[in-house]
Amino acid sequence: MKEIKGIRLSNAAEWGKLVRATRKEQGISQEQLAGVANVGVRFISDLENGKKTLQLDKAILVLEALGLGAYAFNRWEMK
C-alpha cells in the first residue's frame, strides 16, 4: 500500500498558500485554474489570499483541479 504524504492545513491562509504554490508550480494562471475548476477568478484570488468565508465545495473543486485532495484524519488515532 502506498503511503500518503501530506501537510496539515490549520487555517484558510495555509490553504491559500498551498493553492497558490501548487498553481505556480504547474505554471497555470488564476484564469486557467478558474476555468478548469469551474469557479470564478475572484474565487481563486480570494482563496489564495486566505479569505475565511469561502464555499467549501468550491475550494475542494479547486484542489481537485490541481490534482490535490482534501482528507480528514482523526489525529488522536494516528500513530
Residue frames as a rotation matrix with the C-alpha (Angstrom) as fourth column:
MET 1
0.584 0.812 0.000 0.00
0.812 -0.584 0.000 0.00
0.000 0.000 -1.000 0.00
LYS 2
-0.194 -0.638 0.745 1.34
0.598 -0.679 -0.426 3.42
0.778 0.363 0.513 -0.96
GLU 3
-0.303 0.005 -0.953 1.95
0.890 -0.355 -0.285 5.80
-0.340 -0.935 0.104 1.93
ILE 4
0.501 0.524 0.689 0.00
0.687 -0.725 0.053 9.04
0.527 0.446 -0.723 1.70
LYS 5
-0.515 -0.689 -0.510 2.09
0.845 -0.509 -0.165 12.10
-0.146 -0.516 0.844 2.43
GLY 6
0.301 0.662 0.686 0.61
0.685 -0.650 0.327 15.49
0.663 0.371 -0.650 3.02
ILE 7
-0.846 -0.481 0.231 0.61
0.209 -0.696 -0.687 18.65
0.491 -0.533 0.689 5.01
ARG 8
-0.229 0.755 -0.614 -1.67
0.958 0.063 -0.280 19.81
-0.173 -0.652 -0.738 7.77
LEU 9
-0.569 0.165 0.805 -3.73
0.266 -0.890 0.370 22.85
0.778 0.425 0.463 6.88
SER 10
-0.608 0.251 -0.754 -4.85
0.786 0.053 -0.616 24.66
-0.114 -0.967 -0.229 10.02
ASN 11
-0.059 0.582 -0.811 -6.46
0.230 -0.783 -0.578 27.75
-0.971 -0.221 -0.088 8.54
ALA 12
0.826 0.516 0.226 -7.63
0.349 -0.154 -0.924 29.49
-0.443 0.842 -0.308 5.39
ALA 13
0.605 -0.666 -0.436 -4.29
-0.730 -0.683 0.029 31.25
-0.317 0.301 -0.900 4.88
GLU 14
-0.375 -0.759 0.531 -2.41
-0.455 0.650 0.608 27.93
-0.808 -0.013 -0.590 4.75
TRP 15
0.211 0.549 0.809 -4.97
0.554 0.614 -0.562 26.51
-0.805 0.567 -0.174 2.29
GLY 16
0.947 0.191 -0.257 -4.46
-0.049 -0.706 -0.707 29.59
-0.316 0.682 -0.659 0.13
LYS 17
0.164 -0.969 -0.184 -0.67
-0.840 -0.235 0.489 29.31
-0.517 0.074 -0.853 0.22
LEU 18
-0.352 -0.245 0.903 -0.91
0.071 0.955 0.286 25.69
-0.933 0.165 -0.319 -0.87
VAL 19
0.589 0.651 0.478 -3.22
0.562 0.095 -0.822 26.55
-0.581 0.753 -0.310 -3.77
ARG 20
0.852 -0.290 -0.435 -1.03
-0.450 -0.831 -0.327 29.46
-0.267 0.474 -0.839 -4.94
ALA 21
-0.111 -0.980 0.168 2.21
-0.732 0.195 0.653 27.47
-0.673 -0.051 -0.738 -4.68
THR 22
-0.222 0.082 0.972 0.78
0.346 0.938 0.000 24.45
-0.912 0.336 -0.236 -6.49
ARG 23
0.812 0.570 0.125 -0.76
0.348 -0.301 -0.888 26.60
-0.468 0.764 -0.443 -9.22
LYS 24
0.639 -0.637 -0.431 2.54
-0.719 -0.694 -0.041 28.39
-0.273 0.337 -0.901 -9.81
GLU 25
-0.305 -0.739 0.600 4.50
-0.410 0.671 0.618 25.11
-0.860 -0.057 -0.508 -9.80
GLN 26
-0.006 0.414 0.910 2.17
0.639 0.702 -0.315 23.87
-0.769 0.579 -0.269 -12.53
GLY 27
-0.875 -0.480 -0.066 2.65
0.283 -0.616 0.735 27.09
-0.394 0.624 0.675 -14.50
ILE 28
-0.290 0.840 0.458 -1.02
0.848 0.004 0.530 27.99
0.443 0.542 -0.714 -14.80
SER 29
-0.818 0.058 0.573 -2.74
-0.146 -0.983 -0.108 31.32
0.557 -0.172 0.813 -14.31
GLN 30
-0.774 0.625 0.102 -5.61
-0.134 -0.004 -0.991 32.07
-0.619 -0.780 0.087 -11.96
GLU 31
-0.083 0.765 -0.639 -7.83
-0.940 -0.274 -0.205 32.38
-0.332 0.583 0.741 -15.02
GLN 32
-0.351 -0.114 -0.929 -6.84
-0.611 0.780 0.135 28.94
0.709 0.615 -0.344 -16.29
LEU 33
-0.982 -0.033 -0.185 -7.37
0.118 0.660 -0.742 27.35
0.147 -0.751 -0.644 -12.87
ALA 34
-0.534 0.843 -0.072 -10.76
-0.483 -0.373 -0.792 29.04
-0.694 -0.388 0.606 -12.52
GLY 35
-0.044 0.509 -0.860 -11.80
-0.990 0.093 0.105 27.63
0.134 0.856 0.500 -15.89
VAL 36
-0.564 -0.251 -0.787 -10.71
-0.265 0.957 -0.116 24.08
0.782 0.143 -0.607 -15.08
ALA 37
-0.955 0.158 -0.252 -12.30
0.294 0.359 -0.886 24.17
-0.050 -0.920 -0.389 -11.62
ASN 38
-0.283 0.887 0.364 -15.46
0.611 -0.126 0.782 25.86
0.740 0.443 -0.506 -12.93
VAL 39
0.304 0.293 -0.906 -15.24
0.868 -0.478 0.137 28.74
-0.393 -0.828 -0.400 -10.44
GLY 40
0.943 0.083 0.321 -14.67
0.223 -0.876 -0.429 32.45
0.246 0.476 -0.844 -10.89
VAL 41
0.027 -0.978 0.205 -11.28
0.438 -0.173 -0.882 34.14
0.898 0.114 0.424 -10.99
ARG 42
0.040 0.058 0.998 -12.33
-0.677 -0.733 0.070 36.22
0.735 -0.678 0.010 -7.97
PHE 43
0.938 0.317 0.143 -12.90
-0.325 0.652 0.685 32.98
0.124 -0.689 0.714 -6.04
ILE 44
0.542 -0.814 -0.210 -9.36
0.675 0.570 -0.468 31.81
0.501 0.112 0.858 -6.86
SER 45
-0.208 -0.623 0.754 -7.95
0.016 -0.773 -0.634 35.15
0.978 -0.120 0.170 -5.75
ASP 46
0.367 0.429 0.825 -9.94
-0.800 -0.307 0.516 35.12
0.474 -0.850 0.230 -2.51
LEU 47
0.983 -0.013 -0.183 -8.91
0.081 0.927 0.367 31.52
0.165 -0.375 0.912 -1.83
GLU 48
0.253 -0.968 -0.004 -5.23
0.679 0.180 -0.711 32.23
0.689 0.177 0.703 -2.43
ASN 49
-0.351 -0.350 0.868 -5.44
-0.233 -0.866 -0.443 35.26
0.907 -0.358 0.223 -0.15
GLY 50
-0.875 -0.127 -0.467 -6.86
0.336 0.536 -0.775 33.20
0.348 -0.835 -0.426 2.70
LYS 51
-0.438 0.799 0.412 -10.40
-0.728 -0.584 0.359 34.55
0.527 -0.143 0.838 2.79
LYS 52
-0.932 -0.026 0.362 -12.09
-0.301 0.611 -0.732 32.78
-0.202 -0.791 -0.578 5.69
THR 53
-0.167 0.970 0.179 -15.65
-0.274 0.129 -0.953 32.74
-0.947 -0.208 0.244 4.36
LEU 54
-0.551 -0.061 -0.832 -15.47
-0.834 0.075 0.547 30.73
0.030 0.995 -0.092 1.14
GLN 55
0.616 0.788 -0.016 -17.66
-0.787 0.614 -0.065 27.89
-0.042 0.053 0.998 -0.04
LEU 56
-0.052 -0.663 0.747 -16.02
-0.561 0.638 0.527 24.61
-0.826 -0.391 -0.405 0.91
ASP 57
0.529 0.297 0.795 -17.41
0.368 0.764 -0.530 22.74
-0.765 0.572 0.295 -2.10
LYS 58
0.978 -0.208 0.020 -15.77
-0.085 -0.483 -0.871 25.23
0.191 0.851 -0.490 -4.47
ALA 59
0.322 -0.907 0.270 -12.48
-0.926 -0.242 0.289 25.11
-0.197 -0.343 -0.918 -2.56
ILE 60
0.080 -0.236 0.968 -12.46
-0.131 0.961 0.245 21.33
-0.988 -0.146 0.046 -2.95
LEU 61
0.882 0.257 0.395 -13.10
0.355 0.189 -0.915 21.69
-0.310 0.948 0.076 -6.70
VAL 62
0.742 -0.666 -0.078 -10.01
-0.636 -0.662 -0.398 23.91
0.213 0.345 -0.914 -6.90
LEU 63
0.018 -0.747 0.665 -7.88
-0.746 0.433 0.506 21.36
-0.666 -0.505 -0.549 -5.05
GLU 64
0.344 0.187 0.920 -9.09
0.264 0.921 -0.286 18.60
-0.901 0.342 0.268 -7.34
ALA 65
0.999 0.024 0.035 -8.36
0.041 -0.334 -0.942 20.70
-0.011 0.942 -0.334 -10.43
LEU 66
0.395 -0.915 0.082 -4.77
-0.907 -0.402 -0.123 20.99
0.145 -0.026 -0.989 -9.16
GLY 67
0.147 -0.301 -0.942 -4.53
-0.190 0.926 -0.325 17.24
0.971 0.226 0.080 -8.60
LEU 68
-0.860 -0.385 0.334 -4.75
-0.364 0.004 -0.932 17.60
0.357 -0.923 -0.143 -4.84
GLY 69
-0.054 0.870 -0.490 -7.27
0.334 0.478 0.812 16.16
0.941 -0.120 -0.316 -2.40
ALA 70
-0.267 0.067 0.961 -8.75
-0.825 -0.531 -0.192 17.04
0.498 -0.844 0.197 0.95
TYR 71
-0.087 0.158 -0.984 -8.76
0.254 0.958 0.132 14.32
0.963 -0.239 -0.123 3.59
ALA 72
0.331 0.210 0.920 -9.80
-0.814 -0.430 0.391 14.17
0.478 -0.878 0.029 7.22
PHE 73
-0.162 -0.442 -0.882 -7.93
0.215 0.857 -0.469 12.08
0.963 -0.265 -0.043 9.75
ASN 74
0.930 0.367 0.004 -8.54
0.043 -0.119 0.992 11.57
0.364 -0.923 -0.127 13.43
ARG 75
0.204 -0.944 0.258 -5.29
-0.464 -0.325 -0.824 12.99
0.862 0.049 -0.504 14.78
TRP 76
0.118 -0.131 0.984 -5.75
-0.983 0.125 0.135 11.26
-0.140 -0.983 -0.114 18.12
GLU 77
0.798 0.207 0.566 -5.81
-0.172 0.978 -0.115 7.86
-0.578 -0.005 0.816 16.42
MET 78
0.805 -0.560 -0.198 -2.80
-0.206 0.049 -0.977 8.48
0.557 0.827 -0.076 14.16
LYS 79
0.802 -0.597 0.010 0.48
0.269 0.376 0.886 6.93
-0.533 -0.708 0.463 15.19
